[in-house]
Amino acid sequence: MKITKVTGYTVHPGWRKNLIFVKVETDAGIHGWGEAYSQYDRDRPVIAQLEALGPYLVGRSPFDIKHFTQFAFDDYAARRGSLELFCAISGMEQAMWDIVGKACNQPVYNLLGGRCRDRIRVYANGWSYGMKEPVDYARAAAKVVAQGWTALKLDPLPA
């Protein structure tokens, strides 16, 4: 199985910053998805890194994940990393793991050494965006708790 195409997609979820998704396709018809982190002003540079790195991934095996990440850092970037580079590499790596998991019919956690816990606590995030008044925070937090969340993340002093 060989990688045939790498594509980056910028998606605006309707609030705050954009999300950048990476699709890696193979000649076996299996594709994988990853997410490349981005800050508010870094979408274009992250996409540029994906576009520049993509041709280096085409023709390679999606199973050679460590070889790709090492190559991307040592040879492509000459050990001069940047936020944009590491975001692009991580999105591509996630997509490769997704392909390998699909090809092996295994969840990725099994490929990474197995499950280490039965449950993980997660928190609600983004629910307080744009709020200014304490009463608004309280009402919104009550709604989030009513949805079943037991932990909430908020920024009381947004920039």
Stockholm file with secondary structure:
# STOCKHOLM 1.0

chainA/1-159         MKITKVTGYTVHPGWRKNLIFVKVETDAGIHGWGEAYSQYDRDRPVIAQLEALGPYLVGRSPFDIKHFTQFAFDDYAARRGSLELFCAISGMEQAMWDIVGKACNQPVYNLLGGRCRDRIRVYANGWSYGMKEPVDYARAAAKVVAQGWTALKLDPLPA
#=GR chainA/1-159 SS CCEEEEEEEEECCSSSSCEEEEEEEETTSCEEEEEECCCTTCHHHHHHHHHHHHHHHTTSCTTCHHHHHHHIIIIISTTCCCHHHHHHHHHHHHHHHHHHHHHHTSCHHHHTTCCCCSCCCCCBCSTTTTCCSHHHHHHHHHHHHHTTCSCBCCCSSCC
#=GC SS_cons         CCEEEEEEEEECCSSSSCEEEEEEEETTSCEEEEEECCCTTCHHHHHHHHHHHHHHHTTSCTTCHHHHHHHIIIIISTTCCCHHHHHHHHHHHHHHHHHHHHHHTSCHHHHTTCCCCSCCCCCBCSTTTTCCSHHHHHHHHHHHHHTTCSCBCCCSSCC
//
